Amino acid sequence: MVDDAGSTDRASLEDLISTVAGRLRREGIRRHDVVAFQLPNGIGAALLYRACWRLGAIAAPLHHKMGPREVAAALDQVDPVLVIAGCGLPASEIEGSVVLESPSERFDGLLARFADADPVTRAQCPAKGSDIAAVLFTSGSTGTPKAVLHTHRGLGYKASTMVEVHGIGPRDAVLSPAPLAHISGLLNGVLLPSTAGIPSVLMSTWDPEKALSLIERYEVTFMGAPPVFFTQMAASELFTQRRVATLRLVSTGGASVSPAFIDSTSEIFECRVKRTYGSTEAPTVTTSRARDAVDRARDTDGRTVGEVELQIRDPGDLSLRESGDPGEIWLRGPELFVGYADPAANAKVFAGPGGWFRTGDIGVSDERGWLRVEGRLSDTIIRGGENISASEVEATLEAHPDVTHAVAVPVPDAILGERVAAYVEARTASTWRSAASGSRVAV
């Protein structure tokens, strides 16, 4: 595993997992306890996942860009026994939290903060497949983070399935720029590499020039990320095809993944580029395989993998839609989350007998099961892979003394997928400066 400070081999990682687990156990962490942590991408965050699981405890990572209000709202839902945070990050202000000296401190910081103790070996792990393994937080239309619960069985099944679907082998290596607090970061940066026994290269912050260097240095073959990451690498003055020659597979998803993007990225990087569809609640439920026709990877978001079941239903009367007719995407399968920490939220998304999950996404499926996602029912705006609550933006604007009403909407963007636009009704004529573009806007 590689991070900003260097690399750590497999045997050392196993020793570190056992050591950190032992020191957490000495602190009183036991099976089913929640351990929350707010750290940038790095070996330290990955170790906390694995050490929690070694004890049967629940890992609750907080995105390192979460603000104080979001951190408080997230922790209120899971009641953690222990909170670990980098110095200067909002979670470090939580009473009783264990604070690392710097936000980017590696595993040596974890070892320094906890007293020495006997290690916990794999054979001592008390976890069961049905136990909750991780809580991942995702912002919904209300702006309050929703706590998504995943089991060991579900995450393990998903990792092994995606190793097979992506054709991952012993000569592969993964570059993971996504935050480990995201399902994509957890899946591609921690679970998939450990399942396949291959190197994982973690980026604490995204930088296209640095990504090119890492791909070249560590002979990266697989990368899963939003489209903007690849367009930025391609636009870099340091880009050459030689530097990305080892890259063989790119998996990407989002509103801006057009057929034109797939064609251009495939040509520039000289590798297979395919579309995928999934979410925090249902990770990577559709994609294409190497044996599938190129146009399927380009023109659709794939078809179901493993044991996933998918239906398209009318969002009004909930009836099944015919092939080719748009409707809401319903899912069920072993990798599906088992619910939110808030029971009231579950009633809104799980429908009828059989455990079907209502995604809130609109899609079309043809007679062979190839899916094309066309939009969302909710007002969540996804900018560069990050969920932004339209209602939260509206509330912030309306808090301004000169604003009587505001409506936030998504605007298509070829690079980021979507940008946020707002229609504002002001009490008096005003001129504001846009923080995003620097241009002046008359209201």
C-alpha positions as CSV (number, residue, x, y, z in Angstrom):
1,M,0.0,0.0,0.0
2,V,1.3,3.4,-1.0
3,D,0.5,6.9,0.3
4,D,2.1,10.3,0.3
5,A,4.7,9.3,2.7
6,G,5.9,6.1,1.0
7,S,5.0,2.4,0.7
8,T,4.4,-0.4,3.1
9,D,4.7,-4.0,2.2
10,R,2.1,-6.7,2.8
11,A,3.7,-8.4,5.7
12,S,4.3,-5.0,7.5
13,L,0.6,-4.1,6.9
14,E,-0.6,-7.3,8.5
15,D,1.6,-6.7,11.5
16,L,0.3,-3.1,11.7
17,I,-3.3,-4.3,11.6
18,S,-2.7,-6.7,14.4
19,T,-0.8,-4.0,16.4
20,V,-3.4,-1.3,16.0
21,A,-6.2,-3.7,16.8
22,G,-4.5,-4.7,20.0
23,R,-4.1,-1.1,21.1
24,L,-7.7,-0.3,20.3
25,R,-8.8,-3.4,22.3
26,R,-6.7,-2.1,25.2
27,E,-8.7,1.1,25.0
28,G,-11.9,-0.9,25.5
29,I,-13.1,-1.3,21.8
30,R,-15.1,-4.4,21.4
31,R,-17.4,-6.1,18.8
32,H,-20.2,-3.8,17.6
33,D,-18.6,-0.6,19.0
34,V,-18.4,2.3,16.6
35,V,-15.0,3.9,15.9
36,A,-15.2,7.2,14.0
37,F,-12.2,8.8,12.3
38,Q,-11.6,11.9,10.2
39,L,-8.4,11.6,8.2
40,P,-7.2,12.2,4.7
41,N,-6.5,9.3,2.4
42,G,-3.5,7.3,3.7
43,I,-2.4,4.1,5.2
44,G,-3.5,5.3,8.6
45,A,-7.2,5.5,7.5
46,A,-6.9,2.1,5.8
47,L,-5.4,0.6,8.9
48,L,-8.3,1.9,11.0
49,Y,-10.8,0.1,8.8
50,R,-8.9,-3.1,9.0
51,A,-8.1,-2.9,12.8
52,C,-11.8,-2.2,13.6
53,W,-12.9,-5.2,11.5
54,R,-10.3,-7.4,13.3
55,L,-12.1,-6.5,16.6
56,G,-15.6,-6.9,15.1
57,A,-16.0,-3.1,15.6
58,I,-17.7,-0.8,13.2
59,A,-15.6,1.7,11.2
60,A,-17.3,5.1,10.7
61,P,-15.0,7.2,8.5
62,L,-15.8,10.9,8.1
63,H,-15.0,12.7,4.9
64,H,-12.0,15.0,5.6
65,K,-13.9,17.9,4.0
66,M,-16.9,17.6,6.3
67,G,-17.5,20.8,8.3
68,P,-18.3,21.0,12.0
69,R,-22.0,20.9,11.6
70,E,-21.9,17.8,9.3
71,V,-19.5,16.0,11.6
72,A,-21.8,16.6,14.6
73,A,-24.8,15.5,12.7
74,A,-23.0,12.3,11.5
75,L,-21.7,11.4,14.9
76,D,-25.1,11.9,16.5
77,Q,-26.5,9.1,14.4
78,V,-23.9,6.4,15.4
79,D,-22.8,7.3,19.0
80,P,-19.1,6.4,18.6
81,V,-17.1,4.9,21.5
82,L,-14.0,6.5,20.1
83,V,-13.3,9.4,17.7
84,I,-9.9,9.8,16.0
85,A,-9.0,12.9,13.9
86,G,-6.1,14.8,12.4
87,C,-5.2,18.1,14.1
88,G,-7.2,21.0,12.6
89,L,-10.0,18.8,11.3
90,P,-13.5,19.4,12.8
91,A,-13.7,16.0,14.5
92,S,-10.6,17.0,16.5
93,E,-12.8,19.4,18.4
94,I,-15.1,16.7,19.6
95,E,-14.7,16.2,23.4
96,G,-12.6,13.2,24.2
97,S,-11.3,12.7,20.6
98,V,-7.9,11.3,20.0
99,V,-6.0,13.9,17.9
100,L,-3.1,13.1,15.7
101,E,-0.4,15.8,15.5
102,S,-1.0,16.6,11.8
103,P,-4.0,15.9,9.5
104,S,-1.8,13.7,7.2
105,E,-0.1,11.8,10.0
106,R,0.4,8.1,9.0
107,F,0.2,4.9,11.1
108,D,3.1,5.9,13.3
109,G,0.7,8.6,14.8
110,L,-1.8,5.9,15.6
111,L,0.8,3.8,17.4
112,A,2.1,6.9,19.3
113,R,-1.4,7.8,20.6
114,F,-2.3,4.4,22.1
115,A,-0.4,2.4,24.7
116,D,1.4,-0.8,23.7
117,A,-0.7,-4.0,23.9
118,D,-0.8,-7.6,22.7
119,P,-1.6,-7.8,19.0
120,V,-4.9,-9.3,17.8
121,T,-4.5,-12.0,15.1
122,R,-6.9,-13.0,12.4
123,A,-7.8,-16.1,14.4
124,Q,-9.0,-13.9,17.2
125,C,-11.5,-11.9,15.1
126,P,-15.0,-12.3,16.5
127,A,-16.9,-10.7,13.6
128,K,-19.7,-12.5,11.8
129,G,-20.8,-11.9,8.2
130,S,-24.0,-10.4,9.3
131,D,-22.3,-7.8,11.5
132,I,-22.2,-4.2,10.5
133,A,-18.7,-3.5,9.2
134,A,-18.8,0.2,8.1
135,V,-21.0,3.2,8.3
136,L,-20.6,5.6,5.3
137,F,-22.1,9.0,5.4
138,T,-23.8,10.5,2.4
139,S,-25.7,13.8,2.1
140,G,-29.3,13.6,1.1
141,S,-31.7,16.2,-0.1
142,T,-32.0,17.6,3.4
143,G,-28.3,18.3,3.7
144,T,-28.1,16.1,6.8
145,P,-25.6,13.2,6.4
146,K,-27.4,9.8,6.1
147,A,-25.6,6.9,7.9
148,V,-25.4,4.0,5.4
149,L,-24.9,0.6,7.0
150,H,-22.9,-2.1,5.3
151,T,-22.2,-5.6,6.6
152,H,-19.0,-7.7,6.3
153,R,-20.8,-10.2,4.1
154,G,-22.0,-7.5,1.7
155,L,-18.7,-5.7,1.4
156,G,-16.8,-8.9,1.0
157,Y,-19.2,-10.2,-1.7
158,K,-18.9,-6.9,-3.6
159,A,-15.1,-6.9,-3.5
160,S,-14.8,-10.5,-4.7
161,T,-17.4,-9.8,-7.4
162,M,-15.7,-6.8,-8.8
163,V,-12.3,-8.5,-8.9
164,E,-13.9,-11.0,-11.3
165,V,-15.9,-8.4,-13.2
166,H,-12.9,-6.1,-13.8
167,G,-10.7,-9.0,-14.6
168,I,-8.2,-8.1,-11.8
169,G,-5.1,-10.3,-11.6
170,P,-1.8,-10.5,-9.8
171,R,-0.1,-8.1,-12.2
172,D,-2.6,-5.3,-11.6
173,A,-2.2,-2.2,-9.4
174,V,-4.9,0.3,-8.4
175,L,-4.7,4.1,-8.1
176,S,-7.4,5.4,-5.7
177,P,-7.9,9.2,-5.6
178,A,-11.4,8.9,-4.1
179,P,-11.7,9.6,-0.3
180,L,-11.6,6.4,1.7
181,A,-14.8,7.7,3.4
182,H,-16.6,7.2,0.1
183,I,-17.8,3.8,-1.1
184,S,-15.6,4.1,-4.2
185,G,-12.5,4.8,-2.1
186,L,-13.3,2.0,0.3
187,L,-14.0,-0.5,-2.5
188,N,-11.2,0.4,-4.9
189,G,-8.6,1.6,-2.4
190,V,-9.0,-1.0,0.4
191,L,-11.3,-3.9,-0.4
192,L,-10.6,-4.8,-4.0
193,P,-6.7,-4.6,-3.6
194,S,-6.7,-6.7,-0.4
195,T,-9.0,-9.3,-1.9
196,A,-6.9,-9.6,-5.1
197,G,-3.6,-9.2,-3.3
198,I,-2.4,-6.3,-5.4
199,P,-0.9,-2.8,-4.7
200,S,-3.1,0.1,-3.7
201,V,-1.9,3.6,-4.4
202,L,-3.7,6.2,-2.3
203,M,-3.8,10.0,-3.0
204,S,-4.5,12.3,-0.1
205,T,-5.5,15.2,-2.4
206,W,-6.2,15.1,-6.1
207,D,-3.5,16.5,-8.4
208,P,-3.4,15.5,-12.1
209,E,0.3,15.9,-12.4
210,K,0.9,13.8,-9.3
211,A,-1.5,11.2,-10.6
212,L,0.5,10.9,-13.8
213,S,3.7,10.4,-11.8
214,L,2.1,7.7,-9.6
215,I,0.7,5.8,-12.6
216,E,4.1,5.7,-14.2
217,R,6.1,4.9,-11.0
218,Y,3.8,2.2,-9.7
219,E,2.7,0.8,-13.1
220,V,-0.9,1.4,-12.3
221,T,-3.3,-0.7,-14.4
222,F,-6.8,0.1,-13.0
223,M,-8.4,3.4,-11.9
224,G,-12.0,4.2,-10.9
225,A,-12.9,7.8,-10.7
226,P,-15.2,10.6,-11.9
227,P,-14.7,11.8,-15.5
228,V,-13.1,15.1,-14.4
229,F,-10.0,13.3,-13.1
230,F,-9.2,11.9,-16.6
231,T,-9.9,15.1,-18.5
232,Q,-7.6,17.0,-16.1
233,M,-4.8,14.5,-16.6
234,A,-5.2,14.6,-20.3
235,A,-5.1,18.4,-20.3
236,S,-1.9,18.5,-18.2
237,E,1.3,19.7,-19.9
238,L,3.0,16.8,-18.4
239,F,0.7,14.2,-20.0
240,T,2.2,11.7,-22.4
241,Q,0.9,8.4,-23.4
242,R,4.1,6.8,-22.3
243,R,3.4,7.9,-18.7
244,V,0.0,6.0,-18.7
245,A,1.1,3.1,-20.8
246,T,0.4,0.5,-18.1
247,L,-3.2,1.7,-17.6
248,R,-5.5,-0.9,-19.1
249,L,-8.9,-0.2,-17.5
250,V,-10.8,2.9,-16.5
251,S,-14.2,2.6,-14.7
252,T,-16.2,5.8,-14.4
253,G,-19.7,7.0,-13.7
254,G,-21.8,10.1,-13.4
255,A,-23.9,12.6,-15.3
256,S,-21.1,13.7,-17.6
257,V,-20.1,10.2,-18.8
258,S,-21.2,10.7,-22.4
259,P,-20.3,8.4,-25.4
260,A,-18.1,11.2,-26.6
261,F,-16.2,11.2,-23.3
262,I,-15.7,7.4,-23.5
263,D,-14.4,7.6,-27.1
264,S,-12.0,10.4,-26.4
265,T,-10.7,9.0,-23.1
266,S,-10.2,5.6,-24.7
267,E,-8.2,7.1,-27.5
268,I,-6.1,9.5,-25.3
269,F,-5.2,6.8,-22.7
270,E,-5.2,3.9,-25.1
271,C,-7.1,1.7,-22.8
272,R,-10.6,0.3,-22.2
273,V,-12.9,2.9,-20.6
274,K,-16.3,1.9,-19.4
275,R,-19.3,3.3,-17.6
276,T,-20.6,2.1,-14.3
277,Y,-23.6,2.7,-12.1
278,G,-23.9,2.5,-8.3
279,S,-24.2,4.5,-5.1
280,T,-23.1,4.5,-1.5
281,E,-26.1,2.3,-0.7
282,A,-25.6,0.0,-3.7
283,P,-22.0,0.0,-4.9
284,T,-21.3,-0.8,-8.6
285,V,-24.5,-2.7,-9.5
286,T,-24.1,-2.3,-13.3
287,T,-21.1,-2.2,-15.7
288,S,-19.7,-4.0,-18.7
289,R,-17.1,-6.7,-18.9
290,A,-14.0,-7.1,-21.2
291,R,-15.9,-9.6,-23.4
292,D,-18.8,-7.1,-24.0
293,A,-19.0,-5.0,-27.2
294,V,-17.3,-1.6,-27.0
295,D,-20.5,0.2,-27.8
296,R,-22.2,-1.3,-24.7
297,A,-19.4,0.2,-22.5
298,R,-19.8,3.5,-24.3
299,D,-23.5,3.9,-24.8
300,T,-24.9,2.4,-21.6
301,D,-24.1,2.2,-17.9
302,G,-23.8,-1.6,-18.2
303,R,-25.9,-4.4,-16.9
304,T,-26.2,-6.1,-13.5
305,V,-23.2,-8.0,-12.1
306,G,-23.3,-10.9,-9.8
307,E,-26.6,-11.6,-8.1
308,V,-28.0,-8.0,-8.4
309,E,-31.6,-7.8,-9.5
310,L,-32.9,-4.6,-11.2
311,Q,-36.4,-3.4,-12.0
312,I,-37.7,-0.2,-13.7
313,R,-40.9,1.0,-12.1
314,D,-43.3,3.9,-12.5
315,P,-42.4,6.3,-9.7
316,G,-46.1,7.2,-9.4
317,D,-48.1,4.0,-9.3
318,L,-45.0,1.7,-8.8
319,S,-46.0,-0.5,-11.7
320,L,-43.3,-2.3,-13.7
321,R,-42.3,-0.5,-16.9
322,E,-41.8,-2.1,-20.2
323,S,-38.4,-2.4,-21.8
324,G,-37.4,1.0,-23.2
325,D,-39.7,3.0,-21.0
326,P,-38.1,5.3,-18.3
327,G,-38.9,4.8,-14.7
328,E,-37.4,4.7,-11.2
329,I,-34.6,2.1,-10.7
330,W,-35.3,-0.5,-8.0
331,L,-32.5,-2.8,-6.8
332,R,-31.9,-5.7,-4.5
333,G,-28.9,-8.0,-4.0
334,P,-26.3,-9.2,-1.5
335,E,-24.1,-6.1,-1.8
336,L,-27.0,-3.8,-1.0
337,F,-26.7,-1.8,2.3
338,V,-28.9,-3.1,5.1
339,G,-30.4,0.2,5.9
340,Y,-29.8,3.7,7.4
341,A,-29.0,4.3,11.0
342,D,-32.2,6.3,11.1
343,P,-35.2,3.9,10.9
344,A,-37.5,6.6,9.6
345,A,-35.3,7.0,6.5
346,N,-35.6,3.3,5.7
347,A,-39.3,3.4,5.3
348,K,-38.9,5.9,2.4
349,V,-36.5,3.8,0.4
350,F,-37.4,0.1,0.9
351,A,-40.5,-0.9,-0.9
352,G,-42.9,-3.8,-0.2
353,P,-41.9,-7.5,0.4
354,G,-38.6,-8.7,-1.0
355,G,-36.3,-5.9,0.2
356,W,-36.4,-3.7,-3.0
357,F,-34.4,-0.5,-2.7
358,R,-35.8,2.5,-4.4
359,T,-32.8,4.4,-5.7
360,G,-34.5,7.7,-6.7
361,D,-32.7,7.5,-10.0
362,I,-34.5,7.4,-13.4
363,G,-33.3,4.9,-16.0
364,V,-34.2,2.9,-19.1
365,S,-33.4,-0.8,-19.5
366,D,-33.6,-2.6,-22.9
367,E,-34.8,-6.2,-23.4
368,R,-31.3,-7.5,-22.7
369,G,-30.9,-5.7,-19.5
370,W,-28.5,-2.9,-20.6
371,L,-29.2,0.2,-18.4
372,R,-29.0,3.8,-19.2
373,V,-29.4,6.2,-16.2
374,E,-31.2,9.4,-17.2
375,G,-31.5,11.5,-14.1
376,R,-32.7,11.6,-10.5
377,L,-36.0,12.2,-8.7
378,S,-34.3,14.0,-5.8
379,D,-32.9,17.5,-5.8
380,T,-29.3,16.4,-4.9
381,I,-26.7,18.0,-7.2
382,I,-23.6,16.0,-7.9
383,R,-20.6,18.2,-8.7
384,G,-17.4,16.4,-9.4
385,G,-18.5,13.3,-7.6
386,E,-19.6,15.2,-4.5
387,N,-23.3,15.4,-3.3
388,I,-24.6,18.9,-2.8
389,S,-28.0,19.5,-1.2
390,A,-30.0,22.0,-3.2
391,S,-32.1,22.8,-0.1
392,E,-28.9,23.5,1.9
393,V,-27.7,26.0,-0.8
394,E,-31.1,27.6,-0.8
395,A,-31.2,28.0,3.0
396,T,-27.7,29.5,3.0
397,L,-28.7,32.1,0.3
398,E,-31.9,32.9,2.0
399,A,-30.0,33.6,5.3
400,H,-28.6,36.7,3.5
401,P,-30.6,39.8,4.6
402,D,-31.1,41.0,1.0
403,V,-32.6,37.6,-0.2
404,T,-36.3,36.8,0.1
405,H,-36.2,33.5,-1.9
406,A,-33.7,31.2,-3.6
407,V,-34.0,28.1,-5.7
408,A,-30.9,26.0,-6.5
409,V,-30.8,23.8,-9.6
410,P,-28.2,21.6,-11.3
411,V,-26.6,22.9,-14.5
412,P,-24.9,20.4,-16.9
413,D,-21.2,20.7,-17.0
414,A,-19.0,18.8,-19.4
415,I,-16.1,18.5,-16.9
416,L,-17.8,18.2,-13.4
417,G,-21.0,16.6,-14.5
418,E,-23.1,19.3,-12.8
419,R,-22.6,22.8,-11.4
420,V,-24.9,24.6,-9.0
421,A,-26.9,27.5,-10.2
422,A,-29.3,29.6,-8.1
423,Y,-32.2,31.8,-8.9
424,V,-32.4,34.5,-6.3
425,E,-35.2,37.0,-5.5
426,A,-33.7,40.0,-3.7
427,R,-35.4,42.7,-1.6
428,T,-33.3,45.4,-3.4
429,A,-31.3,45.6,-6.6
430,S,-27.9,44.2,-5.8
431,T,-24.6,43.2,-7.4
432,W,-22.8,40.1,-6.1
433,R,-19.5,38.6,-7.0
434,S,-19.5,34.9,-7.9
435,A,-17.0,33.0,-5.8
436,A,-16.8,30.4,-8.5
437,S,-16.0,32.5,-11.5
438,G,-15.1,36.0,-10.1
439,S,-17.7,37.5,-12.4
440,R,-20.2,40.1,-11.2
441,V,-23.9,39.1,-11.2
442,A,-26.7,41.6,-11.1
443,V,-29.7,40.6,-9.0
